[in-house]
């Protein structure tokens, strides 16, 4: 199995919960976006909702 290293950058973006960090990895014709776990966990704890609920709301905000 061959592994590929993708270039990665982290951006801070505004959402309905406030700013969150999003990792963007790209290379070899592909681009992936992922919301930072620590930001998801902090928001979930503050709002008293699940991680997946927070992630779904932010994805709708950002169209990730």
C-alpha positions in Angstrom: 0.0 0.0 0.0 1.4 3.3 -1.0 0.8 6.5 1.0 0.9 10.0 -0.3 1.7 13.2 1.6 -0.7 16.0 0.9 0.1 19.7 1.5 -1.9 21.0 4.4 -2.9 24.5 5.5 -5.1 25.6 8.4 -7.5 28.5 8.0 -9.6 30.3 10.6 -13.2 30.8 9.3 -16.3 32.5 10.7 -19.3 30.4 11.5 -22.6 30.8 13.4 -20.6 29.6 16.5 -17.8 32.0 15.9 -14.4 31.4 14.4 -13.2 27.8 13.9 -10.1 26.2 12.3 -10.5 24.2 9.1 -7.6 22.0 7.8 -7.4 22.0 4.0 -5.2 19.2 2.5 -4.5 19.1 -1.3 -2.4 17.3 -3.8 -2.5 14.6 -6.5 -5.7 16.1 -7.9 -7.7 15.9 -4.6 -8.7 18.5 -1.9 -10.0 17.6 1.5 -11.4 19.9 4.2 -11.8 19.0 7.8 -12.9 21.0 10.8 -10.4 20.8 13.8 -11.6 18.4 16.4 -10.6 20.6 19.3 -12.8 23.4 18.0 -15.7 21.0 17.6 -15.3 19.6 21.1 -15.1 23.0 22.7 -18.3 24.2 20.9 -20.2 21.0 21.7 -19.3 21.3 25.4 -20.2 25.0 25.6 -23.6 24.5 23.8 -24.4 21.1 25.3 -24.9 19.4 22.0 -23.1 16.4 20.2 -20.0 16.7 18.2 -21.8 15.5 15.1 -24.5 18.1 15.5 -21.9 20.9 15.8 -20.1 19.5 12.7 -23.3 19.3 10.7 -24.2 22.9 11.5 -20.7 24.2 10.7 -20.6 22.2 7.4 -23.9 23.8 6.4 -22.4 27.2 7.3 -19.2 26.6 5.2 -20.4 24.1 2.6 -17.5 21.9 3.6 
